[in-house]
Every structure is written in C-alpha cells, then in structure tokens.
Amino acid sequence: QPVSESLHRGPAMDAAPLFGGGGGAAPASSDVGPAAALVLASTFELVAAASLSSTAGIAAGAVSAALSGLLLALTLAVKLPTPLPATFAPNATRFLLAWWSLACLGLTFTGPFTTLGNGHLSTWGALFASVAAALPYSGHLARAVDRFVRLAKGDFGLLLLLCIGSAVVALQAFCSYVHSRSGVDAWALAVGLVSAAGCGGLLSQPGLAAQQARIVSLATAGWWTQGLVITFLPHDFTRTVNGFLAVWTCILLSLVLLNSTAGGAGGGGGGAGGGGLAPGQPRGDLAHTPYSLAPTADNATGGGLPSFGAVPGGYRRNDDERARLQPQAHEPTDAYYAAGEE
C-alpha cells in the first residue's frame, strides 16, 4: 500500500481533524452555510407537514425554523432587538441536532414521510444540516464524526457500513411490521437483524474476520440475495424510502465485499500466496495492531484496523517497516478537542 505523506510528519505534530474545530462560542462566517441550509430544510419540512396536516411534522419544522433563523441572524451579525447570550449558538445547535435526530426516527420511519417526497428529503436534509451546524461548537461530536469517517475509510469500512445498513433495514422493517403485521416485513426484520448482529460480531473480532474474509464475503453476499427478493414484493416495508434504499445499499456493499476478496485474497485458511492465514500460523502485524482508529503501518488511510482481504500478505509486513512508520502516525488527540471546548 502506498503510504501518504501525512504519515511522515514528526511525532509532535498531530494531524488536523477532518471535521469541525471542536469548540468556540462565537459563530464564524463559515457557519452561515449550515445555518442557512437548516432554515431552508426546516421551511420545506414545515410546508410538507402542513400539507399533510401532520401535527408532529409541523411542530418539528416550526421549532427548527425559529431557532435556525435566530442562528442565521447571529452568524450574519444581524442586529437583534434583544442581544442573544454567548451560549445561544452552542446550545441551539446541540438542541437542533437532538431534535432532528428524533424527528427523523419518527417522521421518516413511521410517518408521514416514509415515501419519497419533499417531506422525506427535507427531514433528512435538516438532520445533516444540524450536524454541520453543531460541529464547530461540540468537541465530542467533532471527535465522533472524525473517528467514524476514519474508520469508514479504513480496512473494515465495508463491514462497518454493512452493519449500519443492516440496522437501518431492521429498524424500518420493525416499524412496518408493527403497522402491517406482514410476513414480508417480518422476513425483512430477520434479514436485517441477523446481518447486523453478524457484522457487529465480526467487527469485535478482527482476527477472526481477517482469517475468514473469503467465507465472510461469500456468506454476506449469499445472505443478501434474500434482500433482492424482498425488493420485488409489494409490502409496507418496500414502499418506504429508508427500507428500500437500505436493502439495496446492503446488497451492493455485500457484492463489493465479495469482490474485494475475489481471487483468494484474504481467504480463510489460505496459504502465503493467497494472502490468508493458515491454521495455527502466527498473525504477524495483526497480533500487534491495536483495535483503534490510530493510523498504523497496516492502514495508511487512517482507519487503524487490520486489513480485511484487501492486501495479499498484508499481515506479514516487515517488522522494521512497521516500527518505522507506525510511531509517526497521529490522529487528533483528545487534548485538542478538550482545549477547543474549554
């Protein structure tokens, strides 16, 4: 694997975070975009909810439009009749993040915005805009998003995304089943739950997942052929945007995962030429690689997890090369985010 130049910085230099600055009470000009997007998405959602006479949807949009409007005025330095306190922006953005997280769960998974339309798109848009608006004020959120992106780009990224997609399938199928009591919805619920549990278990056992990469990829691809069948059955679950897109996302991810292990790379029980580990064979770097998000010699992209069938022989790196590269890799430290919050 090519090693990026960022891995050759000195030990005292921490990499800049991928997202957010992790603190600060005064809004900056860069905060105008998220605030404006939040105002626009809240307005669209409010109109869509009013057209459907949805009390919950109207409340979600009205509260968000009011708060995000004040936040936008603050970022534009608009003179208000009553000055806002310095803590308004951090508290408002955190509240809106929690507000739209609950709104997405309620409005897009149970109704009225389960099908494709302005209401569905604006609700999800408001959630993403609230995340972007809260990032400059919350070190914990900035750290969480930063680490998630690093992990998603890492060697176990496909498995992580498949786990999340499976959880979305299970959640939507459960909501649909409560409403319809359909056998198809129960089937989709079982498919999502088993996949999410299996992927979660493998993520907690990187050594096992690495040794059995070929078997895992075949199993996931085979398992999600059921999802392909489900998408052709007209029931409550397949009529929802969240469920339909989540199933297809899982199908595509399982195929990509299968392709990444094609040709024997990373296969379970493979010999030295196949990139796998024979039974009883020492795991090399895998035994010394921490299950963390810090960049390591095994993962120049910053995920810090052992390779998942991607690099033939990736677990038998030269120890001198690993020792040379690994100490020079740093991600943003907790002290960086803590200083920003203070």
C-alpha positions in Angstrom: 0.0 0.0 0.0 1.3 3.5 -0.8 1.9 5.5 2.4 0.7 9.1 2.3 3.0 11.9 3.1 1.0 12.8 6.2 2.4 9.7 7.9 5.9 11.2 7.7 5.3 14.2 9.9 7.2 14.4 13.2 5.8 12.8 16.3 5.0 16.2 17.9 2.7 17.2 15.0 -0.9 16.0 15.2 -3.0 15.7 12.1 -5.7 18.3 11.7 -9.2 16.9 12.4 -11.3 16.0 9.4 -14.4 17.9 10.7 -15.0 20.8 12.9 -12.9 22.8 15.3 -14.3 21.4 18.5 -15.3 24.5 20.4 -15.8 28.2 20.4 -18.9 30.1 21.3 -18.7 32.9 18.7 -20.2 32.0 15.3 -17.9 32.4 12.3 -18.7 33.3 8.7 -18.2 29.6 7.8 -21.2 28.7 9.9 -23.6 30.6 7.6 -23.9 27.7 5.2 -25.2 25.1 7.7 -27.5 27.7 9.3 -29.0 28.7 6.0 -29.4 25.1 4.9 -31.1 24.4 8.2 -33.5 27.3 7.7 -34.3 26.1 4.2 -34.8 22.5 5.1 -36.9 23.4 8.1 -39.2 25.5 6.0 -39.6 22.8 3.4 -40.4 20.3 6.0 -42.9 22.6 7.7 -44.8 23.2 4.4 -44.8 19.5 3.6 -46.1 18.6 7.1 -48.8 21.3 6.8 -50.0 19.9 3.5 -50.5 16.5 5.2 -51.9 18.0 8.4 -49.2 16.3 10.5 -49.0 17.8 13.9 -45.7 16.3 14.7 -44.2 17.4 11.4 -45.5 20.9 11.8 -44.0 21.1 15.3 -40.6 19.8 14.1 -40.4 22.3 11.3 -41.7 25.3 13.2 -39.4 25.0 16.2 -36.4 24.4 14.0 -37.2 27.2 11.6 -37.4 29.6 14.6 -34.2 28.6 16.2 -32.2 28.2 13.0 -33.5 31.6 11.9 -32.0 33.2 15.0 -28.8 31.2 14.5 -28.6 32.5 10.9 -29.1 36.1 12.1 -26.4 35.6 14.6 -23.9 34.3 12.0 -24.7 37.2 9.7 -24.2 39.6 12.6 -27.8 41.0 12.2 -28.6 43.4 15.0 -31.5 42.0 17.0 -33.8 43.9 19.4 -32.6 41.7 22.3 -29.0 40.6 22.1 -28.6 36.8 22.3 -26.4 35.3 25.0 -23.0 33.9 24.1 -24.2 30.4 24.8 -27.1 30.6 22.4 -25.3 29.2 19.4 -23.7 26.1 21.1 -26.9 25.2 23.0 -29.2 25.9 20.0 -27.2 23.7 17.6 -27.0 20.8 20.1 -30.7 21.0 20.7 -31.4 21.1 16.9 -29.2 18.0 16.4 -31.1 16.1 19.1 -34.4 17.5 17.7 -33.9 16.4 14.2 -32.5 13.0 15.2 -35.8 12.2 16.9 -37.8 13.8 14.1 -36.0 11.6 11.5 -36.8 8.5 13.5 -40.4 9.4 14.0 -41.3 11.1 10.7 -39.4 9.0 8.1 -39.6 5.6 9.7 -43.2 5.6 10.9 -44.8 8.5 9.0 -45.9 10.6 7.4 -42.7 11.0 5.4 -42.0 7.3 4.7 -42.3 7.7 0.9 -40.2 9.8 -1.4 -41.2 13.5 -1.4 -40.2 16.9 -0.2 -41.1 16.0 3.4 -38.7 13.0 3.4 -35.8 14.8 1.7 -36.1 17.9 3.8 -36.3 16.0 7.1 -33.0 14.1 6.3 -31.5 17.3 5.0 -32.4 19.1 8.2 -30.6 16.3 10.2 -27.4 16.6 8.1 -27.6 20.4 8.3 -27.9 20.2 12.1 -24.9 18.0 12.3 -22.9 20.5 10.2 -24.1 23.4 12.3 -23.2 21.7 15.6 -19.7 20.6 14.6 -17.9 23.9 15.4 -19.4 24.0 18.9 -19.1 20.4 20.1 -15.8 18.8 20.6 -17.4 15.4 21.4 -19.4 15.5 18.1 -16.4 16.6 16.1 -14.3 13.8 17.5 -17.1 11.2 16.9 -17.6 12.2 13.3 -13.9 12.4 12.7 -13.3 8.9 14.1 -16.3 7.5 12.2 -15.0 8.8 8.9 -11.5 7.5 9.6 -13.0 4.1 10.4 -15.3 4.1 7.4 -12.2 4.8 5.2 -10.2 2.0 7.0 -9.8 -1.6 6.1 -13.0 -2.6 7.9 -15.1 0.2 6.4 -17.2 -2.1 4.2 -18.1 -4.3 7.1 -19.0 -1.2 9.3 -21.2 0.3 6.6 -22.9 -3.0 6.0 -23.6 -3.3 9.8 -25.2 0.2 9.8 -27.2 -0.5 6.6 -28.5 -3.8 8.2 -29.5 -1.9 11.3 -31.5 0.6 9.2 -33.2 -2.3 7.4 -34.1 -3.9 10.7 -35.4 -0.7 12.2 -37.6 0.1 9.2 -38.9 -3.4 8.9 -39.8 -3.4 12.6 -41.8 -0.1 12.2 -43.5 -1.5 9.1 -44.3 -4.8 10.8 -45.9 -3.1 13.8 -48.2 -1.4 11.3 -49.0 -4.2 8.9 -48.1 -7.5 10.7 -47.0 -8.7 7.3 -44.9 -11.8 6.8 -42.7 -10.0 4.3 -42.0 -7.2 6.9 -41.1 -9.9 9.5 -38.8 -11.6 6.9 -37.0 -8.2 6.2 -36.7 -7.7 10.0 -35.0 -11.1 10.4 -32.6 -10.5 7.5 -31.6 -7.1 8.9 -31.1 -8.3 12.5 -29.0 -11.3 11.6 -26.8 -9.3 9.2 -26.3 -6.5 11.8 -25.5 -9.0 14.6 -23.1 -10.9 12.4 -21.3 -7.8 11.2 -21.1 -6.4 14.7 -19.7 -9.7 16.0 -17.0 -9.7 13.3 -16.1 -6.1 14.0 -15.5 -7.1 17.6 -13.2 -10.0 16.4 -10.9 -8.5 13.8 -8.6 -11.5 13.9 -11.4 -14.0 13.1 -12.8 -11.7 10.4 -9.4 -11.3 8.8 -8.7 -15.1 8.8 -12.1 -15.9 7.4 -12.5 -13.0 5.0 -13.4 -15.1 2.0 -16.0 -17.1 3.9 -17.5 -13.9 5.4 -17.8 -12.2 2.0 -19.5 -15.3 0.4 -21.9 -15.6 3.4 -22.9 -11.9 3.3 -23.4 -11.9 -0.5 -25.5 -15.1 -0.2 -27.5 -13.8 2.7 -28.4 -10.5 1.0 -29.8 -12.3 -2.1 -32.8 -12.5 0.2 -32.9 -8.8 0.2 -33.1 -8.8 -3.6 -36.2 -11.0 -3.5 -37.7 -8.7 -0.8 -37.4 -5.6 -3.0 -39.7 -7.2 -5.6 -42.5 -7.9 -3.1 -45.0 -5.0 -2.7 -45.5 -4.5 1.0 -45.2 -1.7 3.5 -41.5 -2.2 4.0 -40.6 -2.0 0.3 -42.8 1.1 -0.2 -40.6 3.1 2.3 -37.6 5.0 1.1 -35.5 4.1 4.1 -36.2 0.4 3.8 -35.8 0.1 0.0 -32.6 2.1 -0.2 -31.1 0.4 2.9 -31.7 -3.1 1.4 -30.1 -2.1 -1.9 -27.2 -0.5 -0.1 -26.6 -3.7 1.8 -26.8 -5.7 -1.4 -24.2 -3.5 -3.2 -21.9 -3.5 -0.2 -22.0 -7.3 0.1 -21.1 -7.5 -3.6 -18.2 -5.0 -3.2 -17.0 -7.0 -0.2 -17.2 -10.2 -2.2 -15.2 -8.6 -5.0 -12.5 -7.4 -2.5 -11.8 -11.0 -1.6 -12.1 -12.4 -5.1 -9.2 -14.5 -6.3 -8.3 -15.9 -2.9 -7.0 -12.7 -1.4 -7.6 -12.8 2.3 -9.4 -16.1 2.1 -9.7 -18.2 5.3 -7.1 -20.9 5.6 -5.2 -19.6 2.5 -1.5 -20.1 2.1 1.1 -17.5 1.7 0.3 -16.9 -1.9 -3.4 -16.3 -1.2 -3.0 -13.6 1.5 -4.9 -15.7 4.1 -3.6 -17.3 7.3 -3.2 -21.0 7.6 -4.5 -22.6 10.8 -2.0 -22.1 13.6 0.0 -19.6 11.6 1.3 -16.5 13.6 -0.7 -13.4 12.6 2.3 -11.1 12.3 1.2 -7.5 12.4 -2.3 -8.4 13.3 -1.1 -9.6 16.8 0.4 -6.2 17.4 -2.2 -3.9 15.7 -4.5 -2.3 18.3 -8.2 -2.3 17.5 -8.3 1.5 17.4 -8.6 4.3 14.9 -5.0 5.5 15.1 -3.2 5.1 11.7 -0.8 2.1 11.6 1.6 0.6 9.1 -1.2 -1.7 8.1 -3.5 1.1 7.2 -2.1 4.3 5.6 -5.6 5.7 5.3 -6.0 6.2 9.0 -8.5 3.5 10.0 -6.1 1.6 12.1 -7.7 -1.8 11.7 -6.1 -4.9 10.2 -6.7 -5.4 6.5 -9.9 -7.2 5.5 -8.9 -9.3 2.5 -7.6 -6.2 0.7 -3.8 -6.7 0.6 -2.3 -10.1 -0.1 0.2 -10.8 2.6 -0.8 -7.7 4.5 -0.5 -9.4 7.9 3.1 -10.4 7.4 4.7 -6.9 6.9 8.3 -6.4 7.7 8.7 -5.6 11.4 11.3 -2.9 10.7 8.9 -1.1 8.2 6.1 -1.2 10.7 8.3 0.1 13.5 9.5 2.9 11.2 6.0 4.0 10.1 3.7 3.4 13.0 5.2 5.7 15.6 5.0 8.7 13.2 1.2 8.4 12.6 -1.1 10.5 14.8 -4.8 11.5 14.7 -6.2 14.5 16.5 -5.8 14.0 20.3 -8.4 14.3 23.0 -6.5 17.2 24.3 -7.1 19.0 21.0 -10.8 18.7 21.3 -10.8 19.4 25.1 -8.9 22.6 24.5 -11.5 23.7 21.9 -14.4 23.0 24.3 -12.8 25.0 27.1 
